[in-house]
């Protein structure tokens, strides 16, 4: 029975994954790892940003400039990290696209994100608010692409309340950069992967950027340089990844 199941698996996948019908693209990846909870994701992302050479694309529902990605090893905020790496590398371009939210959500967000992550950062750190959605819709994609070769896709925003470990402690001061902010534990994950599938996610991100800002941006050059975070063992090897787009 097990042997028969293995033989039937490719046929079942072929029936389920149909490019242009049930998925947007199906692309190869070299390796991947599932990063469970914000602490693992933020630490891996910080390492990837440190190695970025050409581009960093951040898309999200919310963001905080004062977020500390890896509080156990560095007190550097997200704003300071992006500002520093942009200043150090003349070819690096950073673009951040966040939902242009409704007034209802303003009380739970950092005021003036365009000031913190646009005006107060290096000129090659670009920030934009995305209002290119239908009425009552929102921009809810949470992803980061580094150099067009490494992608993070999942359910964790770069904002307050998302830093967490699998222990899910009821009280955790590292969970939010805002003083007195006692948010409950937050459980989610991000899939980190590299290869052709990451380049496809970069294509999606640039498409969103163009729709929101009108600027057409070329993909990052394929240099073959590695930005995979040091110390993170991949849980998956070479495979084919199907990308499904939930867009109007």
C-alpha positions as CSV (number, residue, x, y, z in Angstrom):
1,X,0.0,0.0,0.0
2,X,2.8,2.4,0.8
3,X,4.6,1.7,-2.4
4,X,1.5,2.3,-4.4
5,X,0.9,5.6,-2.5
6,X,4.4,6.8,-3.5
7,X,3.8,5.9,-7.1
8,X,0.5,7.7,-7.2
9,X,1.8,10.9,-5.5
10,X,3.3,12.6,-8.6
11,X,0.0,11.9,-10.5
12,X,-2.0,13.4,-7.7
13,X,0.2,16.5,-7.5
14,X,0.0,16.9,-11.3
15,X,-3.8,16.8,-11.1
16,X,-3.9,19.3,-8.2
17,X,-1.3,21.8,-9.4
18,X,-2.2,23.3,-12.7
19,X,-0.3,26.5,-13.7
20,X,-2.8,29.1,-14.7
21,X,-5.7,27.3,-13.1
22,X,-5.0,26.3,-9.5
23,X,-1.7,28.1,-9.1
24,X,0.1,31.1,-10.7
25,X,3.5,29.5,-11.2
26,X,5.4,26.3,-10.3
27,X,9.1,27.0,-9.8
28,X,12.1,25.0,-8.4
29,X,13.7,25.8,-5.1
30,X,17.1,24.7,-3.9
31,X,16.3,24.5,-0.2
32,X,13.8,25.7,2.4
33,X,13.1,25.9,6.1
34,X,9.9,26.5,8.0
35,X,10.5,29.2,10.6
36,X,8.1,28.7,13.5
37,X,7.2,31.9,15.4
38,X,8.6,35.4,15.1
39,X,11.8,34.9,17.0
40,X,13.1,32.4,14.5
41,X,11.9,34.4,11.5
42,X,13.2,37.8,12.7
43,X,16.7,36.4,13.5
44,X,16.9,34.7,10.1
45,X,15.7,37.8,8.4
46,X,18.3,40.0,10.2
47,X,21.1,37.7,9.0
48,X,19.8,37.7,5.4
49,X,19.5,41.6,5.4
50,X,23.1,41.8,6.6
51,X,24.2,39.8,3.5
52,X,22.0,41.6,1.0
53,X,23.9,43.1,-1.9
54,X,21.3,44.4,-4.5
55,X,17.8,44.5,-3.2
56,X,15.5,44.0,-0.3
57,X,11.7,44.0,-0.9
58,X,9.4,44.1,2.1
59,X,5.6,43.8,1.7
60,X,3.3,43.8,4.7
61,X,0.0,44.6,6.4
62,X,1.8,46.6,9.1
63,X,5.4,47.5,10.1
64,X,7.3,49.3,13.0
65,X,10.5,51.1,12.5
66,X,11.5,50.5,16.1
67,X,11.1,46.8,15.9
68,X,14.2,44.9,17.3
69,X,14.6,41.8,15.1
70,X,17.0,39.8,17.3
71,X,16.9,41.2,20.9
72,X,19.1,38.4,22.2
73,X,22.0,39.5,20.0
74,X,21.5,43.1,19.0
75,X,19.5,46.1,20.1
76,X,19.5,47.6,16.5
77,X,16.1,48.5,15.3
78,X,14.7,47.6,11.9
79,X,15.0,51.3,10.8
80,X,18.7,51.5,11.8
81,X,19.5,48.1,10.3
82,X,18.1,49.0,6.9
83,X,19.6,52.5,7.0
84,X,23.0,51.1,7.8
85,X,23.2,48.4,5.2
86,X,21.9,50.8,2.5
87,X,24.7,53.3,3.5
88,X,27.3,50.5,3.4
89,X,26.4,49.2,-0.1
90,X,26.1,51.6,-3.0
91,X,24.2,49.1,-5.1
92,X,21.6,48.1,-2.5
93,X,18.0,49.2,-3.0
94,X,15.4,48.8,-0.3
95,X,11.7,49.1,-1.0
96,X,9.0,48.8,1.7
97,X,5.3,48.5,0.7
98,X,2.7,48.6,3.5
99,X,-1.1,48.7,3.4
100,X,-2.5,52.3,3.5
101,X,-4.8,51.3,6.4
102,X,-8.1,52.6,7.5
103,X,-8.4,55.1,10.4
104,X,-9.8,52.4,12.6
105,X,-6.4,50.7,12.7
106,X,-4.4,53.8,13.5
107,X,-4.5,53.4,17.3
108,X,-2.7,50.0,17.0
109,X,0.1,51.2,14.7
110,X,3.2,53.3,14.8
111,X,2.3,56.8,13.7
112,X,3.9,58.2,10.5
113,X,5.7,55.1,9.2
114,X,6.7,57.0,6.0
115,X,8.6,59.4,8.3
116,X,10.4,56.7,10.2
117,X,11.2,54.4,7.2
118,X,11.4,56.9,4.4
119,X,12.4,60.4,5.4
120,X,14.6,59.3,8.3
121,X,16.5,56.6,6.4
122,X,19.0,56.5,3.6
123,X,17.8,57.8,0.2
124,X,17.9,54.2,-1.2
125,X,15.4,53.0,1.4
126,X,12.1,53.7,-0.2
127,X,8.8,53.5,1.7
128,X,5.3,53.5,0.1
129,X,1.7,53.0,1.3
130,X,-0.4,50.7,-0.9
131,X,-4.0,51.8,-1.6
132,X,-4.3,49.9,-4.8
133,X,-7.1,47.6,-3.7
134,X,-10.8,47.4,-4.3
135,X,-13.1,49.2,-1.7
136,X,-13.1,47.4,1.7
137,X,-10.0,45.4,0.6
138,X,-6.6,45.5,2.1
139,X,-3.0,44.6,1.2
140,X,-2.3,41.5,3.4
141,X,0.7,39.8,1.8
142,X,3.5,39.3,4.2
143,X,6.8,38.6,2.4
144,X,10.4,39.6,2.1
145,X,12.7,39.0,-0.9
146,X,16.5,39.5,-0.6
147,X,18.6,39.8,-3.8
148,X,15.8,38.0,-5.8
149,X,17.3,34.7,-4.5
150,X,15.9,34.2,-0.9
151,X,12.2,34.7,0.0
152,X,10.2,34.7,3.2
153,X,6.5,34.1,2.8
154,X,3.9,33.5,5.6
155,X,1.8,35.1,8.2
156,X,4.2,37.3,10.3
157,X,4.4,41.1,9.9
158,X,7.4,43.1,11.0
159,X,5.5,44.8,13.7
160,X,4.7,44.8,17.4
161,X,3.4,41.7,19.1
162,X,4.9,39.2,16.5
163,X,8.1,38.3,18.3
164,X,7.5,35.1,20.0
165,X,9.1,31.7,20.8
166,X,7.4,28.2,20.8
167,X,7.2,28.5,24.6
168,X,4.5,31.2,24.1
169,X,5.1,32.8,27.5
170,X,2.1,34.8,28.8
171,X,4.4,37.7,29.7
172,X,7.2,38.5,27.2
173,X,8.8,42.0,27.2
174,X,10.6,41.3,23.9
175,X,7.2,40.9,22.1
176,X,6.7,44.6,21.5
177,X,9.1,47.6,21.3
178,X,6.4,49.9,22.8
179,X,6.7,50.4,26.6
180,X,3.8,48.9,28.5
181,X,2.5,47.0,25.5
182,X,1.4,43.7,27.0
183,X,0.3,41.7,23.9
184,X,-0.6,38.1,24.2
185,X,1.5,35.3,22.6
186,X,1.4,35.2,18.8
187,X,1.8,31.9,16.9
188,X,2.5,31.8,13.2
189,X,5.3,30.8,10.7
190,X,7.2,31.9,7.6
191,X,8.6,29.6,4.9
192,X,12.1,30.6,3.9
193,X,13.3,29.3,0.5
194,X,15.8,30.1,-2.2
195,X,16.0,29.5,-6.0
196,X,13.6,30.1,-8.9
197,X,10.6,30.1,-6.6
198,X,12.2,33.1,-4.7
199,X,12.6,34.9,-8.0
200,X,8.9,34.4,-8.8
201,X,8.0,35.9,-5.4
202,X,10.3,38.9,-6.3
203,X,8.2,39.2,-9.5
204,X,5.0,39.4,-7.5
205,X,6.5,42.0,-5.1
206,X,7.7,44.2,-7.9
207,X,4.3,43.9,-9.6
208,X,2.7,45.2,-6.4
209,X,5.2,48.0,-6.1
210,X,4.5,49.1,-9.7
211,X,0.7,49.0,-9.1
212,X,1.0,51.1,-5.9
213,X,3.7,53.6,-7.0
214,X,3.8,53.6,-10.7
215,X,7.5,52.8,-10.7
216,X,8.8,49.9,-12.8
217,X,11.7,48.1,-11.2
218,X,14.0,45.5,-12.8
219,X,14.6,42.3,-10.9
220,X,17.8,41.9,-9.0
221,X,20.7,40.6,-11.1
222,X,21.4,36.8,-10.8
223,X,24.8,36.8,-9.2
224,X,24.8,33.4,-7.4
225,X,25.8,35.0,-4.2
226,X,24.4,33.2,-1.1
227,X,22.3,35.1,1.4
228,X,21.0,32.0,3.2
229,X,21.2,32.8,7.0
230,X,24.1,31.2,8.7
231,X,23.3,28.6,11.3
232,X,19.8,27.7,9.8
233,X,19.6,24.1,8.7
234,X,17.2,23.6,5.7
235,X,14.4,21.2,6.4
236,X,13.7,20.7,2.7
237,X,16.0,20.1,-0.2
238,X,15.4,20.5,-3.9
239,X,11.7,20.6,-4.8
240,X,9.1,22.2,-6.9
241,X,7.0,25.0,-5.3
242,X,3.6,26.1,-6.4
243,X,2.7,29.7,-5.8
244,X,-1.0,30.6,-5.4
245,X,-2.1,34.2,-5.6
246,X,-5.2,35.4,-3.8
247,X,-5.8,38.7,-5.5
248,X,-8.9,40.3,-7.0
